[in-house]
Amino acid sequence: MFLFPALLLLVLAVIFVFGVRNEPRDVGLHGIEDEPDCSSNAAVESKPTLARRQNSAKVIRDLMTSPAIWAISLMYFFLTVTRYSFLFWLPLLSHKVGALA
């Protein structure tokens, strides 16, 4: 009975190891190094340029002012609060109700 989940996980792991491809070329796509804009010097920069830092700041500003991001964040916050409330409060409640019965 307790071995069934482990055996199921083993079967899924074997399927994953032999079924998942390692590189884009394995599924017929071109590789990352085949991109014309990628060169070994351009891909590795020691310091971020001013334009790149400004672009990062713009992305962060856009994310922080997005109403959808705020709505999803609030939903996740309240979901987590509810989950932990049940996790810690429900055993205490069931113990007290069981003692009263």
N, CA, C and O atoms as a GROMACS GRO file, in nm:
protein
  404
    1MET      N    1   0.081  -0.119   0.000
    1MET     CA    2   0.000   0.000   0.000
    1MET      C    3   0.086   0.126   0.000
    1MET      O    4   0.059   0.220  -0.075
    2PHE      N    5   0.190   0.128   0.084
    2PHE     CA    6   0.276   0.245   0.092
    2PHE      C    7   0.377   0.250  -0.022
    2PHE      O    8   0.437   0.354  -0.047
    3LEU      N    9   0.397   0.141  -0.090
    3LEU     CA   10   0.492   0.138  -0.200
    3LEU      C   11   0.433   0.193  -0.330
    3LEU      O   12   0.508   0.230  -0.420
    4PHE      N   13   0.301   0.199  -0.340
    4PHE     CA   14   0.239   0.244  -0.464
    4PHE      C   15   0.282   0.386  -0.504
    4PHE      O   16   0.316   0.405  -0.620
    5PRO      N   17   0.280   0.485  -0.415
    5PRO     CA   18   0.326   0.620  -0.455
    5PRO      C   19   0.472   0.622  -0.499
    5PRO      O   20   0.508   0.692  -0.593
    6ALA      N   21   0.555   0.545  -0.430
    6ALA     CA   22   0.696   0.541  -0.466
    6ALA      C   23   0.716   0.477  -0.604
    6ALA      O   24   0.797   0.524  -0.683
    7LEU      N   25   0.643   0.370  -0.631
    7LEU     CA   26   0.654   0.306  -0.761
    7LEU      C   27   0.601   0.396  -0.872
    7LEU      O   28   0.658   0.401  -0.981
    8LEU      N   29   0.493   0.466  -0.845
    8LEU     CA   30   0.439   0.560  -0.942
    8LEU      C   31   0.539   0.671  -0.971
    8LEU      O   32   0.558   0.710  -1.087
    9LEU      N   33   0.601   0.722  -0.868
    9LEU     CA   34   0.703   0.824  -0.886
    9LEU      C   35   0.822   0.771  -0.963
    9LEU      O   36   0.879   0.844  -1.045
   10LEU      N   37   0.862   0.648  -0.940
   10LEU     CA   38   0.973   0.587  -1.013
   10LEU      C   39   0.939   0.576  -1.162
   10LEU      O   40   1.024   0.605  -1.246
   11VAL      N   41   0.818   0.534  -1.194
   11VAL     CA   42   0.777   0.523  -1.334
   11VAL      C   43   0.779   0.661  -1.400
   11VAL      O   44   0.826   0.675  -1.513
   12LEU      N   45   0.727   0.762  -1.330
   12LEU     CA   46   0.727   0.897  -1.386
   12LEU      C   47   0.869   0.950  -1.402
   12LEU      O   48   0.897   1.020  -1.500
   13ALA      N   49   0.957   0.919  -1.310
   13ALA     CA   50   1.096   0.963  -1.322
   13ALA      C   51   1.164   0.899  -1.443
   13ALA      O   52   1.238   0.966  -1.514
   14VAL      N   53   1.139   0.771  -1.467
   14VAL     CA   54   1.199   0.704  -1.582
   14VAL      C   55   1.144   0.765  -1.712
   14VAL      O   56   1.220   0.789  -1.806
   15ILE      N   57   1.015   0.790  -1.717
   15ILE     CA   58   0.956   0.854  -1.835
   15ILE      C   59   1.017   0.992  -1.856
   15ILE      O   60   1.045   1.031  -1.969
   16PHE      N   61   1.037   1.066  -1.749
   16PHE     CA   62   1.096   1.199  -1.759
   16PHE      C   63   1.239   1.194  -1.810
   16PHE      O   64   1.276   1.270  -1.900
   17VAL      N   65   1.320   1.103  -1.754
   17VAL     CA   66   1.461   1.095  -1.793
   17VAL      C   67   1.476   1.059  -1.940
   17VAL      O   68   1.561   1.115  -2.009
   18PHE      N   69   1.395   0.966  -1.988
   18PHE     CA   70   1.409   0.923  -2.126
   18PHE      C   71   1.322   1.002  -2.223
   18PHE      O   72   1.342   0.992  -2.344
   19GLY      N   73   1.227   1.079  -2.175
   19GLY     CA   74   1.136   1.150  -2.264
   19GLY      C   75   1.166   1.296  -2.284
   19GLY      O   76   1.125   1.353  -2.385
   20VAL      N   77   1.237   1.360  -2.191
   20VAL     CA   78   1.263   1.502  -2.200
   20VAL      C   79   1.390   1.525  -2.280
   20VAL      O   80   1.490   1.455  -2.263
   21ARG      N   81   1.385   1.624  -2.367
   21ARG     CA   82   1.500   1.658  -2.450
   21ARG      C   83   1.587   1.759  -2.376
   21ARG      O   84   1.538   1.839  -2.297
   22ASN      N   85   1.718   1.753  -2.404
   22ASN     CA   86   1.813   1.839  -2.334
   22ASN      C   87   1.836   1.972  -2.404
   22ASN      O   88   1.862   2.073  -2.338
   23GLU      N   89   1.828   1.974  -2.536
   23GLU     CA   90   1.861   2.094  -2.610
   23GLU      C   91   1.752   2.124  -2.712
   23GLU      O   92   1.676   2.035  -2.750
   24PRO      N   93   1.743   2.248  -2.757
   24PRO     CA   94   1.645   2.281  -2.861
   24PRO      C   95   1.667   2.201  -2.989
   24PRO      O   96   1.571   2.170  -3.059
   25ARG      N   97   1.791   2.169  -3.020
   25ARG     CA   98   1.819   2.091  -3.141
   25ARG      C   99   1.756   1.952  -3.137
   25ARG      O  100   1.727   1.893  -3.241
   26ASP      N  101   1.735   1.900  -3.017
   26ASP     CA  102   1.676   1.766  -3.004
   26ASP      C  103   1.532   1.760  -3.054
   26ASP      O  104   1.483   1.654  -3.090
   27VAL      N  105   1.465   1.875  -3.057
   27VAL     CA  106   1.327   1.878  -3.104
   27VAL      C  107   1.314   1.951  -3.237
   27VAL      O  108   1.203   1.986  -3.279
   28GLY      N  109   1.426   1.975  -3.304
   28GLY     CA  110   1.423   2.034  -3.437
   28GLY      C  111   1.436   2.184  -3.442
   28GLY      O  112   1.419   2.243  -3.549
   29LEU      N  113   1.465   2.249  -3.331
   29LEU     CA  114   1.484   2.394  -3.330
   29LEU      C  115   1.632   2.426  -3.342
   29LEU      O  116   1.717   2.339  -3.322
   30HIS      N  117   1.664   2.551  -3.376
   30HIS     CA  118   1.805   2.589  -3.382
   30HIS      C  119   1.856   2.618  -3.242
   30HIS      O  120   1.779   2.654  -3.153
   31GLY      N  121   1.985   2.601  -3.223
   31GLY     CA  122   2.044   2.619  -3.091
   31GLY      C  123   2.059   2.764  -3.053
   31GLY      O  124   2.046   2.853  -3.138
   32ILE      N  125   2.086   2.788  -2.927
   32ILE     CA  126   2.102   2.924  -2.877
   32ILE      C  127   2.225   2.989  -2.938
   32ILE      O  128   2.222   3.108  -2.972
   33GLU      N  129   2.333   2.915  -2.952
   33GLU     CA  130   2.454   2.973  -3.008
   33GLU      C  131   2.443   3.000  -3.157
   33GLU      O  132   2.531   3.064  -3.214
   34ASP      N  133   2.338   2.953  -3.222
   34ASP     CA  134   2.316   2.979  -3.364
   34ASP      C  135   2.253   3.116  -3.388
   34ASP      O  136   2.244   3.159  -3.503
   35GLU      N  137   2.210   3.185  -3.284
   35GLU     CA  138   2.149   3.316  -3.298
   35GLU      C  139   2.254   3.413  -3.353
   35GLU      O  140   2.369   3.410  -3.310
   36PRO      N  141   2.216   3.499  -3.448
   36PRO     CA  142   2.313   3.590  -3.506
   36PRO      C  143   2.360   3.699  -3.411
   36PRO      O  144   2.471   3.749  -3.426
   37ASP      N  145   2.278   3.738  -3.311
   37ASP     CA  146   2.315   3.845  -3.220
   37ASP      C  147   2.402   3.799  -3.105
   37ASP      O  148   2.457   3.881  -3.032
   38CYS      N  149   2.416   3.668  -3.088
   38CYS     CA  150   2.491   3.616  -2.975
   38CYS      C  151   2.637   3.599  -3.014
   38CYS      O  152   2.670   3.530  -3.110
   39SER      N  153   2.722   3.662  -2.939
   39SER     CA  154   2.866   3.637  -2.953
   39SER      C  155   2.921   3.617  -2.814
   39SER      O  156   2.859   3.657  -2.716
   40SER      N  157   3.036   3.557  -2.805
   40SER     CA  158   3.088   3.525  -2.673
   40SER      C  159   3.120   3.652  -2.594
   40SER      O  160   3.107   3.652  -2.472
   41ASN      N  161   3.162   3.759  -2.661
   41ASN     CA  162   3.194   3.882  -2.589
   41ASN      C  163   3.069   3.961  -2.553
   41ASN      O  164   3.064   4.022  -2.446
   42ALA      N  165   2.969   3.960  -2.640
   42ALA     CA  166   2.848   4.038  -2.612
   42ALA      C  167   2.760   3.973  -2.506
   42ALA      O  168   2.690   4.042  -2.433
   43ALA      N  169   2.764   3.841  -2.497
   43ALA     CA  170   2.678   3.771  -2.402
   43ALA      C  171   2.726   3.787  -2.259
   43ALA      O  172   2.645   3.786  -2.166
   44VAL      N  173   2.856   3.802  -2.240
   44VAL     CA  174   2.912   3.812  -2.105
   44VAL      C  175   2.966   3.953  -2.087
   44VAL      O  176   3.068   3.988  -2.146
   45GLU      N  177   2.899   4.033  -2.007
   45GLU     CA  178   2.945   4.167  -1.978
   45GLU      C  179   2.979   4.176  -1.831
   45GLU      O  180   2.907   4.124  -1.746
   46SER      N  181   3.090   4.242  -1.803
   46SER     CA  182   3.130   4.253  -1.663
   46SER      C  183   3.046   4.359  -1.591
   46SER      O  184   3.012   4.340  -1.474
   47LYS      N  185   3.011   4.471  -1.659
   47LYS     CA  186   2.931   4.576  -1.597
   47LYS      C  187   2.805   4.598  -1.680
   47LYS      O  188   2.811   4.601  -1.803
   48PRO      N  189   2.692   4.614  -1.614
   48PRO     CA  190   2.572   4.648  -1.690
   48PRO      C  191   2.582   4.792  -1.741
   48PRO      O  192   2.627   4.881  -1.670
   49THR      N  193   2.540   4.812  -1.863
   49THR     CA  194   2.545   4.946  -1.920
   49THR      C  195   2.433   5.031  -1.864
   49THR      O  196   2.339   4.981  -1.803
   50LEU      N  197   2.444   5.163  -1.887
   50LEU     CA  198   2.343   5.256  -1.837
   50LEU      C  199   2.208   5.227  -1.900
   50LEU      O  200   2.105   5.235  -1.833
   51ALA      N  201   2.206   5.194  -2.030
   51ALA     CA  202   2.080   5.163  -2.097
   51ALA      C  203   2.015   5.039  -2.039
   51ALA      O  204   1.893   5.033  -2.024
   52ARG      N  205   2.096   4.940  -2.008
   52ARG     CA  206   2.042   4.817  -1.951
   52ARG      C  207   1.985   4.841  -1.812
   52ARG      O  208   1.881   4.786  -1.778
   53ARG      N  209   2.052   4.925  -1.732
   53ARG     CA  210   2.000   4.957  -1.599
   53ARG      C  211   1.872   5.037  -1.608
   53ARG      O  212   1.780   5.015  -1.529
   54GLN      N  213   1.864   5.129  -1.703
   54GLN     CA  214   1.742   5.207  -1.720
   54GLN      C  215   1.629   5.118  -1.768
   54GLN      O  216   1.514   5.136  -1.727
   55ASN      N  217   1.660   5.022  -1.854
   55ASN     CA  218   1.558   4.928  -1.902
   55ASN      C  219   1.507   4.843  -1.786
   55ASN      O  220   1.387   4.818  -1.776
   56SER      N  221   1.597   4.798  -1.699
   56SER     CA  222   1.556   4.719  -1.583
   56SER      C  223   1.467   4.801  -1.490
   56SER      O  224   1.368   4.751  -1.436
   57ALA      N  225   1.503   4.926  -1.471
   57ALA     CA  226   1.422   5.013  -1.385
   57ALA      C  227   1.284   5.034  -1.446
   57ALA      O  228   1.185   5.038  -1.372
   58LYS      N  229   1.276   5.047  -1.577
   58LYS     CA  230   1.147   5.064  -1.643
   58LYS      C  231   1.061   4.939  -1.627
   58LYS      O  232   0.940   4.949  -1.604
   59VAL      N  233   1.122   4.822  -1.640
   59VAL     CA  234   1.047   4.696  -1.624
   59VAL      C  235   0.993   4.685  -1.482
   59VAL      O  236   0.877   4.649  -1.462
   60ILE      N  237   1.076   4.714  -1.384
   60ILE     CA  238   1.032   4.707  -1.244
   60ILE      C  239   0.922   4.809  -1.217
   60ILE      O  240   0.825   4.778  -1.148
   61ARG      N  241   0.936   4.931  -1.271
   61ARG     CA  242   0.833   5.034  -1.253
   61ARG      C  243   0.701   4.989  -1.318
   61ARG      O  244   0.594   5.008  -1.260
   62ASP      N  245   0.710   4.931  -1.437
   62ASP     CA  246   0.589   4.882  -1.504
   62ASP      C  247   0.522   4.771  -1.424
   62ASP      O  248   0.399   4.766  -1.415
   63LEU      N  249   0.601   4.683  -1.365
   63LEU     CA  250   0.544   4.575  -1.284
   63LEU      C  251   0.479   4.628  -1.157
   63LEU      O  252   0.371   4.583  -1.119
   64MET      N  253   0.544   4.723  -1.093
   64MET     CA  254   0.492   4.773  -0.966
   64MET      C  255   0.368   4.861  -0.985
   64MET      O  256   0.294   4.883  -0.889
   65THR      N  257   0.345   4.912  -1.105
   65THR     CA  258   0.227   4.995  -1.129
   65THR      C  259   0.117   4.919  -1.202
   65THR      O  260   0.016   4.977  -1.240
   66SER      N  261   0.136   4.792  -1.222
   66SER     CA  262   0.037   4.711  -1.292
   66SER      C  263  -0.075   4.667  -1.197
   66SER      O  264  -0.046   4.604  -1.095
   67PRO      N  265  -0.200   4.700  -1.227
   67PRO     CA  266  -0.310   4.657  -1.141
   67PRO      C  267  -0.326   4.505  -1.136
   67PRO      O  268  -0.368   4.450  -1.033
   68ALA      N  269  -0.294   4.438  -1.245
   68ALA     CA  270  -0.306   4.292  -1.247
   68ALA      C  271  -0.207   4.228  -1.150
   68ALA      O  272  -0.241   4.134  -1.078
   69ILE      N  273  -0.084   4.279  -1.147
   69ILE     CA  274   0.017   4.226  -1.055
   69ILE      C  275  -0.027   4.248  -0.911
   69ILE      O  276  -0.012   4.158  -0.827
   70TRP      N  277  -0.082   4.366  -0.881
   70TRP     CA  278  -0.128   4.394  -0.745
   70TRP      C  279  -0.245   4.303  -0.707
   70TRP      O  280  -0.252   4.256  -0.593
   71ALA      N  281  -0.336   4.279  -0.800
   71ALA     CA  282  -0.450   4.192  -0.770
   71ALA      C  283  -0.404   4.049  -0.744
   71ALA      O  284  -0.450   3.986  -0.649
   72ILE      N  285  -0.314   4.000  -0.827
   72ILE     CA  286  -0.262   3.863  -0.806
   72ILE      C  287  -0.186   3.854  -0.675
   72ILE      O  288  -0.198   3.755  -0.603
   73SER      N  289  -0.107   3.957  -0.644
   73SER     CA  290  -0.032   3.957  -0.518
   73SER      C  291  -0.124   3.956  -0.396
   73SER      O  292  -0.099   3.884  -0.300
   74LEU      N  293  -0.229   4.037  -0.401
   74LEU     CA  294  -0.324   4.038  -0.289
   74LEU      C  295  -0.398   3.905  -0.276
   74LEU      O  296  -0.420   3.857  -0.166
   75MET      N  297  -0.436   3.847  -0.390
   75MET     CA  298  -0.503   3.716  -0.383
   75MET      C  299  -0.411   3.612  -0.321
   75MET      O  300  -0.453   3.532  -0.238
   76TYR      N  301  -0.284   3.613  -0.363
   76TYR     CA  302  -0.189   3.516  -0.307
   76TYR      C  303  -0.166   3.540  -0.158
   76TYR      O  304  -0.155   3.445  -0.081
   77PHE      N  305  -0.159   3.667  -0.118
   77PHE     CA  306  -0.142   3.699   0.024
   77PHE      C  307  -0.256   3.643   0.107
   77PHE      O  308  -0.234   3.577   0.208
   78PHE      N  309  -0.380   3.671   0.064
   78PHE     CA  310  -0.495   3.624   0.142
   78PHE      C  311  -0.510   3.472   0.135
   78PHE      O  312  -0.557   3.411   0.231
   79LEU      N  313  -0.472   3.412   0.024
   79LEU     CA  314  -0.472   3.266   0.016
   79LEU      C  315  -0.375   3.207   0.117
   79LEU      O  316  -0.406   3.109   0.184
   80THR      N  317  -0.257   3.265   0.126
   80THR     CA  318  -0.155   3.215   0.220
   80THR      C  319  -0.200   3.236   0.364
   80THR      O  320  -0.182   3.147   0.447
   81VAL      N  321  -0.256   3.353   0.395
   81VAL     CA  322  -0.305   3.378   0.531
   81VAL      C  323  -0.414   3.277   0.567
   81VAL      O  324  -0.413   3.223   0.678
   82THR      N  325  -0.506   3.252   0.476
   82THR     CA  326  -0.613   3.155   0.501
   82THR      C  327  -0.557   3.016   0.521
   82THR      O  328  -0.599   2.944   0.612
   83ARG      N  329  -0.464   2.977   0.436
   83ARG     CA  330  -0.406   2.844   0.446
   83ARG      C  331  -0.336   2.823   0.581
   83ARG      O  332  -0.356   2.721   0.647
   84TYR      N  333  -0.254   2.922   0.622
   84TYR     CA  334  -0.184   2.907   0.750
   84TYR      C  335  -0.280   2.919   0.868
   84TYR      O  336  -0.256   2.859   0.973
   85SER      N  337  -0.387   2.995   0.852
   85SER     CA  338  -0.486   3.001   0.960
   85SER      C  339  -0.548   2.865   0.984
   85SER      O  340  -0.560   2.820   1.098
   86PHE      N  341  -0.587   2.798   0.875
   86PHE     CA  342  -0.642   2.664   0.890
   86PHE      C  343  -0.537   2.566   0.941
   86PHE      O  344  -0.568   2.478   1.022
   87LEU      N  345  -0.414   2.580   0.894
   87LEU     CA  346  -0.308   2.487   0.935
   87LEU      C  347  -0.283   2.493   1.085
   87LEU      O  348  -0.264   2.390   1.149
   88PHE      N  349  -0.283   2.614   1.143
   88PHE     CA  350  -0.250   2.627   1.284
   88PHE      C  351  -0.373   2.633   1.374
   88PHE      O  352  -0.364   2.595   1.491
   89TRP      N  353  -0.486   2.681   1.324
   89TRP     CA  354  -0.602   2.701   1.409
   89TRP      C  355  -0.694   2.579   1.409
   89TRP      O  356  -0.754   2.549   1.512
   90LEU      N  357  -0.707   2.510   1.299
   90LEU     CA  358  -0.800   2.398   1.289
   90LEU      C  359  -0.767   2.283   1.386
   90LEU      O  360  -0.860   2.229   1.447
   91PRO      N  361  -0.641   2.243   1.405
   91PRO     CA  362  -0.614   2.138   1.504
   91PRO      C  363  -0.654   2.178   1.646
   91PRO      O  364  -0.704   2.096   1.723
   92LEU      N  365  -0.633   2.304   1.680
   92LEU     CA  366  -0.672   2.352   1.814
   92LEU      C  367  -0.823   2.349   1.829
   92LEU      O  368  -0.875   2.306   1.932
   93LEU      N  369  -0.895   2.394   1.726
   93LEU     CA  370  -1.039   2.392   1.731
   93LEU      C  371  -1.094   2.251   1.741
   93LEU      O  372  -1.183   2.224   1.821
   94SER      N  373  -1.041   2.161   1.661
   94SER     CA  374  -1.091   2.024   1.663
   94SER      C  375  -1.059   1.957   1.798
   94SER      O  376  -1.136   1.874   1.846
   95HIS      N  377  -0.948   1.992   1.858
   95HIS     CA  378  -0.913   1.937   1.990
   95HIS      C  379  -1.011   1.989   2.095
   95HIS      O  380  -1.056   1.912   2.180
   96LYS      N  381  -1.043   2.118   2.090
   96LYS     CA  382  -1.134   2.173   2.189
   96LYS      C  383  -1.276   2.122   2.168
   96LYS      O  384  -1.345   2.092   2.265
   97VAL      N  385  -1.319   2.112   2.045
   97VAL     CA  386  -1.454   2.061   2.018
   97VAL      C  387  -1.462   1.914   2.058
   97VAL      O  388  -1.564   1.870   2.110
   98GLY      N  389  -1.356   1.838   2.033
   98GLY     CA  390  -1.353   1.698   2.073
   98GLY      C  391  -1.355   1.682   2.224
   98GLY      O  392  -1.411   1.585   2.275
   99ALA      N  393  -1.294   1.775   2.296
   99ALA     CA  394  -1.295   1.768   2.442
   99ALA      C  395  -1.432   1.802   2.499
   99ALA      O  396  -1.470   1.752   2.605
  100LEU      N  397  -1.507   1.886   2.430
  100LEU     CA  398  -1.641   1.925   2.478
  100LEU      C  399  -1.745   1.816   2.451
  100LEU      O  400  -1.843   1.803   2.524
  101ALA      N  401  -1.722   1.738   2.348
  101ALA     CA  402  -1.823   1.638   2.311
  101ALA      C  403  -1.824   1.520   2.402
  101ALA      O  404  -1.903   1.428   2.383
   0.00000   0.00000   0.00000
